[in-house]
């Protein structure tokens, strides 16, 4: 065992161990507070709804524990178990030339990992979501979505993989910079075409018909100085009872999308407040900032890969023979990075929660903080979001502030 092997196995053990520890803490904390609704919500959420949220959150956490262990086992099988080497041999025997062979290796890797995740996806939908009354999908619809996701991934991903592998071979020591530029362009392209070309493959988007609500939203957009290419209602109820609203697109393709389930549950004042919160993310440049950080971090990681892919110890340390193909180096890097960066999750979560607080403050300025509180309480109830998350688990993972803290902050704006 070389030094990198020992380091990798230690990092993997720590990441899995911390995941399991956090999940157990989360379940224990929720169950300890399951018997009573927190005082701040006692008048608006019933004990039955509170206990449903507790049970739903615990089921998801336990499911995540199993998923974490299986993911770690699959990672070990891919590397030290020789599965990647086997897939590489298959790709080499099937196709001529390093570009096609490398593309085939990455496609086979994606296929294997997708097949491993298949039973988890099925149980998540028809086990947990169905048990708690959220799932509306039929098995035929789930399978159709699966096939469509695969087709879209192949149509977009395979040309990108081929381009990346060609750049790695053809552009010398600075290949990683050219790959980064292609990645940035590809990401912006996907964001631009997603609303019109990709999203309609999975859901129906209809122009908003409610004249009163539409007029009210348009006044809010004008007040906030936001331009959109349209207001749309998505048939989210075909798949789930969960509700949401979001912005999609880039530049002139920006759309505002409301789940039909959200419109059914909230009144006009509450819908306006939720939309004002989402507008806050755009007007405060949260989306652009996150994109910028993502692109900057990806540049750093590609530069790191530019060094690692020619280091024999990197491959030997993961149980793979060297010399190896560029595709093998890319796959190994994608497998290893999450193991070593796992402990950075709290920083990412903290940054996201900061943006949520800022967007809430923006919503309180341009709409009603009281109505946003009312909307959030309804969404917590309808989506079975736990009101009593474990503080350590929440600080590590949660992109949104805990319900109590968020509501208390909003109430200071409403007073």
C-alpha positions as CSV (number, residue, x, y, z in Angstrom):
1,X,0.0,0.0,0.0
2,X,1.5,3.3,-1.1
3,X,1.0,6.6,0.8
4,X,-1.7,7.8,-1.5
5,X,-3.7,4.6,-1.1
6,X,-3.5,5.0,2.7
7,X,-4.5,8.7,2.4
8,X,-7.5,7.9,0.1
9,X,-8.8,5.1,2.3
10,X,-8.5,7.2,5.4
11,X,-10.4,10.1,3.7
12,X,-13.1,7.7,2.5
13,X,-13.5,6.2,6.0
14,X,-13.8,9.7,7.5
15,X,-16.3,10.9,4.9
16,X,-18.5,7.8,5.3
17,X,-18.1,7.8,9.1
18,X,-19.1,11.5,9.3
19,X,-22.1,11.0,7.0
20,X,-23.4,8.1,9.2
21,X,-22.7,10.0,12.4
22,X,-24.5,13.1,11.2
23,X,-27.5,11.1,10.0
24,X,-27.8,9.2,13.3
25,X,-27.6,12.6,15.2
26,X,-30.3,14.0,12.8
27,X,-32.7,11.0,13.4
28,X,-32.1,11.0,17.1
29,X,-32.8,14.8,17.4
30,X,-35.9,14.6,15.4
31,X,-37.3,11.6,17.3
32,X,-36.5,13.4,20.6
33,X,-38.7,16.3,19.5
34,X,-41.4,14.3,17.8
35,X,-44.0,14.3,20.6
36,X,-44.7,18.1,20.5
37,X,-44.9,20.8,17.9
38,X,-42.4,23.6,18.5
39,X,-44.0,26.6,20.2
40,X,-43.5,29.0,17.3
41,X,-45.6,26.7,15.1
42,X,-48.1,25.3,17.6
43,X,-50.9,27.4,16.2
44,X,-50.4,26.7,12.6
45,X,-49.1,23.1,12.3
46,X,-50.9,20.1,13.9
47,X,-49.2,17.4,15.9
48,X,-50.2,14.9,13.2
49,X,-48.5,17.0,10.5
50,X,-45.4,17.6,12.7
51,X,-45.1,13.8,13.3
52,X,-45.5,13.1,9.6
53,X,-42.6,15.5,8.9
54,X,-40.5,13.8,11.6
55,X,-41.1,10.3,10.2
56,X,-40.5,11.5,6.6
57,X,-37.3,13.1,7.5
58,X,-36.1,10.1,9.5
59,X,-37.0,7.8,6.6
60,X,-35.0,9.9,4.2
61,X,-32.0,10.1,6.6
62,X,-31.9,6.3,7.1
63,X,-32.2,5.8,3.3
64,X,-29.3,8.2,2.9
65,X,-27.2,6.1,5.3
66,X,-27.6,3.0,3.2
67,X,-26.9,4.9,0.1
68,X,-23.7,6.3,1.5
69,X,-22.4,2.8,2.4
70,X,-23.3,1.4,-1.0
71,X,-21.6,4.3,-2.8
72,X,-18.4,3.7,-0.8
73,X,-18.5,0.0,-1.7
74,X,-19.1,0.8,-5.4
75,X,-16.2,3.2,-5.3
76,X,-13.9,0.5,-3.9
77,X,-15.1,-2.0,-6.5
78,X,-14.5,0.4,-9.3
79,X,-11.0,1.2,-8.2
80,X,-9.3,-1.6,-6.1
81,X,-11.8,-4.2,-7.2
82,X,-10.7,-3.7,-10.8
83,X,-14.0,-2.9,-12.4
84,X,-12.7,0.2,-14.1
85,X,-9.8,-1.8,-15.6
86,X,-12.4,-4.3,-16.8
87,X,-14.5,-1.6,-18.5
88,X,-11.4,-0.1,-20.0
89,X,-10.5,-3.5,-21.5
90,X,-14.0,-3.8,-23.0
91,X,-13.8,-0.3,-24.5
92,X,-10.4,-1.0,-26.1
93,X,-11.7,-4.3,-27.5
94,X,-14.8,-2.8,-29.0
95,X,-13.5,0.4,-30.7
96,X,-10.4,1.7,-32.5
97,X,-8.5,4.8,-31.5
98,X,-8.0,6.4,-28.1
99,X,-10.8,9.0,-28.5
100,X,-13.5,6.5,-29.2
101,X,-12.1,4.1,-26.6
102,X,-12.0,6.8,-24.0
103,X,-15.5,8.0,-24.8
104,X,-16.8,4.4,-24.6
105,X,-15.1,4.0,-21.2
106,X,-16.8,7.0,-19.8
107,X,-20.1,6.0,-21.2
108,X,-19.7,2.5,-19.7
109,X,-18.8,4.0,-16.3
110,X,-21.8,6.3,-16.4
111,X,-24.0,3.3,-17.4
112,X,-22.7,1.1,-14.5
113,X,-23.1,3.9,-11.9
114,X,-26.6,4.7,-13.2
115,X,-27.6,1.0,-12.9
116,X,-26.3,0.9,-9.3
117,X,-28.4,4.0,-8.5
118,X,-31.5,2.6,-10.2
119,X,-33.0,0.6,-7.2
120,X,-32.3,3.6,-5.0
121,X,-34.2,5.9,-7.4
122,X,-37.1,3.4,-7.6
123,X,-37.3,3.0,-3.8
124,X,-37.1,6.7,-3.2
125,X,-40.1,7.3,-5.6
126,X,-42.3,4.2,-4.9
127,X,-41.1,3.5,-1.4
128,X,-40.5,6.7,0.6
129,X,-42.4,9.3,-1.5
130,X,-45.4,7.0,-2.0
131,X,-45.6,5.9,1.6
132,X,-45.9,9.6,2.8
133,X,-48.4,10.5,0.1
134,X,-46.2,12.6,-2.2
135,X,-45.6,10.4,-5.3
136,X,-48.0,10.7,-8.2
137,X,-45.8,8.9,-10.8
138,X,-46.8,5.7,-12.4
139,X,-44.1,3.1,-13.0
140,X,-44.5,3.7,-16.8
141,X,-43.9,7.4,-16.2
142,X,-40.9,6.8,-14.1
143,X,-39.4,4.5,-16.7
144,X,-40.2,7.0,-19.5
145,X,-38.4,9.8,-17.5
146,X,-35.5,7.5,-17.0
147,X,-35.1,6.8,-20.7
148,X,-35.5,10.5,-21.5
149,X,-32.9,11.5,-19.0
150,X,-30.6,8.9,-20.5
151,X,-31.2,10.2,-24.0
152,X,-30.6,13.8,-23.1
153,X,-27.5,12.9,-21.2
154,X,-26.1,11.0,-24.2
155,X,-27.1,13.7,-26.7
156,X,-25.4,16.4,-24.6
157,X,-22.7,14.5,-22.8
158,X,-21.1,12.3,-25.4
159,X,-20.1,15.2,-27.8
160,X,-18.8,17.1,-24.7
161,X,-16.7,14.0,-23.6
162,X,-15.3,13.6,-27.1
163,X,-14.3,17.3,-27.2
164,X,-12.7,17.1,-23.8
165,X,-10.7,14.0,-24.6
166,X,-9.6,15.5,-27.9
167,X,-8.4,18.7,-26.2
168,X,-6.5,16.7,-23.6
169,X,-4.6,15.0,-26.4
170,X,-4.2,17.9,-28.9
171,X,-3.5,21.1,-26.9
172,X,-0.4,20.2,-24.8
173,X,0.3,21.1,-21.2
174,X,-2.4,23.8,-21.1
175,X,-5.2,21.5,-22.1
176,X,-7.0,22.0,-18.8
177,X,-7.5,25.7,-19.6
178,X,-9.1,24.9,-23.0
179,X,-11.3,22.3,-21.4
180,X,-12.4,24.8,-18.8
181,X,-13.4,27.3,-21.5
182,X,-15.4,24.6,-23.3
183,X,-17.0,23.6,-20.0
184,X,-18.0,27.2,-19.3
185,X,-19.5,27.6,-22.8
186,X,-21.3,24.3,-22.5
187,X,-22.8,25.2,-19.1
188,X,-24.1,28.6,-20.4
189,X,-25.5,26.9,-23.5
190,X,-27.4,24.3,-21.5
191,X,-28.9,27.0,-19.2
192,X,-30.0,29.0,-22.3
193,X,-31.7,26.0,-24.1
194,X,-33.0,24.2,-21.0
195,X,-36.4,26.2,-20.7
196,X,-37.4,25.7,-24.4
197,X,-35.8,22.4,-25.4
198,X,-35.2,20.2,-22.4
199,X,-37.7,21.0,-19.7
200,X,-40.7,20.5,-22.0
201,X,-39.6,16.9,-22.5
202,X,-40.6,16.1,-18.9
203,X,-43.3,18.6,-18.0
204,X,-46.0,20.7,-19.6
205,X,-45.5,24.5,-19.3
206,X,-48.6,26.6,-19.8
207,X,-48.8,30.4,-19.8
208,X,-50.3,31.7,-16.6
209,X,-54.1,32.1,-17.1
210,X,-55.1,33.7,-13.8
211,X,-55.4,37.4,-14.9
212,X,-55.6,38.8,-11.4
213,X,-52.5,37.0,-10.2
214,X,-50.6,37.6,-13.5
215,X,-51.3,41.4,-13.2
216,X,-50.1,41.4,-9.6
217,X,-46.9,39.5,-10.5
218,X,-46.2,41.8,-13.4
219,X,-46.5,44.8,-11.0
220,X,-44.0,43.2,-8.7
221,X,-41.6,42.5,-11.5
222,X,-41.8,46.1,-12.7
223,X,-41.2,47.4,-9.1
224,X,-38.1,45.1,-8.9
225,X,-36.9,46.0,-12.4
226,X,-36.9,42.4,-13.5
227,X,-37.6,41.3,-17.1
228,X,-38.9,37.8,-17.9
229,X,-39.8,36.1,-21.1
230,X,-43.0,34.8,-19.5
231,X,-44.9,33.5,-16.6
232,X,-45.6,29.7,-16.8
233,X,-47.4,27.1,-14.7
234,X,-45.8,23.6,-14.7
235,X,-47.8,20.4,-14.2
236,X,-45.8,19.3,-11.2
237,X,-48.8,17.5,-9.8
238,X,-48.4,14.8,-12.4
239,X,-45.4,13.5,-10.5
240,X,-45.5,14.8,-6.9
241,X,-47.6,16.8,-4.5
242,X,-44.5,18.9,-3.5
243,X,-44.8,22.5,-4.5
244,X,-42.2,25.0,-5.6
245,X,-41.5,28.1,-7.8
246,X,-38.3,28.9,-9.6
247,X,-36.5,30.9,-12.3
248,X,-35.0,29.1,-15.3
249,X,-33.0,30.2,-18.3
250,X,-30.3,32.7,-19.0
251,X,-30.4,36.2,-20.4
252,X,-33.4,36.7,-22.6
253,X,-34.6,33.2,-22.0
254,X,-35.4,33.7,-18.3
255,X,-38.8,32.3,-17.3
256,X,-40.7,32.3,-14.1
257,X,-42.2,28.9,-13.4
258,X,-44.8,28.0,-10.7
259,X,-45.7,24.5,-9.8
260,X,-49.5,24.0,-10.1
261,X,-49.4,22.5,-6.7
262,X,-47.9,25.8,-5.3
263,X,-50.7,27.9,-6.9
264,X,-53.3,25.6,-5.4
265,X,-52.0,26.0,-1.8
266,X,-51.0,29.6,-1.5
267,X,-53.1,32.8,-1.8
268,X,-52.1,35.7,-4.0
269,X,-50.3,37.6,-1.2
270,X,-48.3,34.5,-0.3
271,X,-47.4,33.8,-3.9
272,X,-46.2,37.3,-4.4
273,X,-44.0,37.0,-1.3
274,X,-42.5,33.7,-2.4
275,X,-41.8,35.3,-5.9
276,X,-40.2,38.3,-4.2
277,X,-37.8,36.0,-2.4
278,X,-36.8,34.3,-5.7
279,X,-36.4,37.7,-7.3
280,X,-34.1,38.6,-4.5
281,X,-31.7,35.9,-5.5
282,X,-31.5,37.4,-9.0
283,X,-31.4,41.0,-8.1
284,X,-28.7,40.4,-5.4
285,X,-26.7,38.5,-8.0
286,X,-26.7,35.3,-6.0
287,X,-27.1,33.2,-9.1
288,X,-24.2,34.9,-10.9
289,X,-22.0,34.7,-7.8
290,X,-22.7,30.9,-7.5
291,X,-22.0,30.4,-11.1
292,X,-18.7,32.4,-10.8
293,X,-17.6,30.4,-7.8
294,X,-18.5,27.1,-9.6
295,X,-16.5,28.1,-12.7
296,X,-13.5,29.3,-10.6
297,X,-13.4,26.1,-8.5
298,X,-13.7,24.0,-11.6
299,X,-10.7,25.8,-13.1
300,X,-8.7,25.0,-10.0
301,X,-9.7,21.3,-10.1
302,X,-8.9,21.0,-13.8
303,X,-5.5,22.5,-13.2
304,X,-5.0,20.0,-10.5
305,X,-6.0,17.2,-12.8
306,X,-3.5,18.6,-15.4
307,X,-0.8,17.7,-12.9
308,X,-2.2,14.5,-11.5
309,X,-3.0,12.7,-14.8
310,X,0.7,12.2,-15.6
311,X,1.6,11.0,-12.1
312,X,2.0,7.2,-11.8
313,X,1.4,7.2,-8.0
314,X,-2.1,8.7,-8.6
315,X,-3.1,5.6,-10.6
316,X,-1.2,3.0,-8.6
317,X,-2.6,4.5,-5.4
318,X,-6.1,3.7,-6.7
319,X,-5.4,0.2,-7.9
320,X,-5.2,1.1,-11.6
321,X,-2.3,0.3,-14.0
322,X,-0.2,3.1,-15.4
323,X,0.2,4.3,-18.1
324,X,-3.5,4.8,-18.4
325,X,-5.8,6.7,-20.8
326,X,-6.9,10.3,-20.4
327,X,-10.4,9.0,-19.8
328,X,-9.3,6.8,-17.0
329,X,-7.5,9.7,-15.4
330,X,-10.6,11.8,-15.7
331,X,-12.9,9.2,-14.2
332,X,-10.5,8.6,-11.2
333,X,-10.3,12.3,-10.5
334,X,-14.1,12.6,-10.6
335,X,-14.4,9.7,-8.1
336,X,-11.7,10.9,-5.8
337,X,-12.5,14.7,-5.5
338,X,-15.7,14.3,-3.5
339,X,-14.0,12.1,-1.0
340,X,-11.4,14.8,-0.2
341,X,-13.7,17.8,-0.4
342,X,-16.6,16.3,1.7
343,X,-15.6,18.2,4.8
344,X,-16.0,21.5,2.9
345,X,-19.8,21.0,2.8
346,X,-20.4,23.3,5.8
347,X,-18.8,26.2,4.1
348,X,-20.9,25.8,1.0
349,X,-24.1,25.4,3.1
350,X,-23.2,28.5,5.1
351,X,-22.8,30.5,2.0
352,X,-26.1,29.3,0.6
353,X,-27.9,30.1,3.9
354,X,-26.5,33.6,3.9
355,X,-28.0,34.1,0.4
356,X,-31.4,32.8,1.7
357,X,-31.4,35.3,4.5
358,X,-30.5,38.1,2.1
359,X,-33.3,37.0,-0.3
360,X,-35.8,37.0,2.6
361,X,-34.8,40.6,3.5
362,X,-35.3,41.6,-0.1
363,X,-38.7,40.0,-0.1
364,X,-39.7,41.9,3.0
365,X,-38.7,45.1,1.3
366,X,-40.7,44.5,-1.9
367,X,-43.6,42.5,-0.5
368,X,-44.9,41.3,2.9
369,X,-42.7,39.6,5.4
370,X,-45.8,38.4,7.2
371,X,-47.2,36.8,4.0
372,X,-43.8,35.1,3.3
373,X,-43.9,33.6,6.8
374,X,-47.4,32.3,6.1
375,X,-46.3,30.8,2.8
376,X,-43.3,29.2,4.4
377,X,-45.3,27.6,7.2
378,X,-47.7,26.2,4.6
379,X,-44.8,24.8,2.5
380,X,-43.1,23.3,5.6
381,X,-46.4,21.5,6.4
382,X,-47.3,20.4,2.8
383,X,-43.7,19.3,2.0
384,X,-43.3,17.6,5.4
385,X,-40.1,19.5,6.2
386,X,-39.0,18.9,9.7
387,X,-39.2,21.8,12.1
388,X,-36.6,20.2,14.4
389,X,-33.5,19.3,12.5
390,X,-30.3,18.4,14.4
391,X,-28.3,21.7,14.6
392,X,-25.0,20.0,13.6
393,X,-26.6,18.1,10.7
394,X,-28.3,21.3,9.5
395,X,-25.1,23.4,9.7
396,X,-23.2,20.7,7.7
397,X,-25.8,20.2,4.9
398,X,-28.7,22.5,4.8
399,X,-28.8,25.1,2.0
400,X,-31.7,26.9,3.8
401,X,-31.8,28.1,7.4
402,X,-33.8,26.0,9.9
403,X,-37.5,26.8,10.0
404,X,-37.5,28.4,13.5
405,X,-34.5,30.6,12.8
406,X,-35.8,31.7,9.4
407,X,-39.2,32.5,10.7
408,X,-37.9,34.5,13.7
409,X,-35.7,36.6,11.3
410,X,-38.6,37.3,9.1
411,X,-40.8,38.3,12.0
412,X,-38.4,41.1,12.9
413,X,-39.0,42.5,9.4
414,X,-42.8,42.2,9.9
415,X,-42.9,43.9,13.3
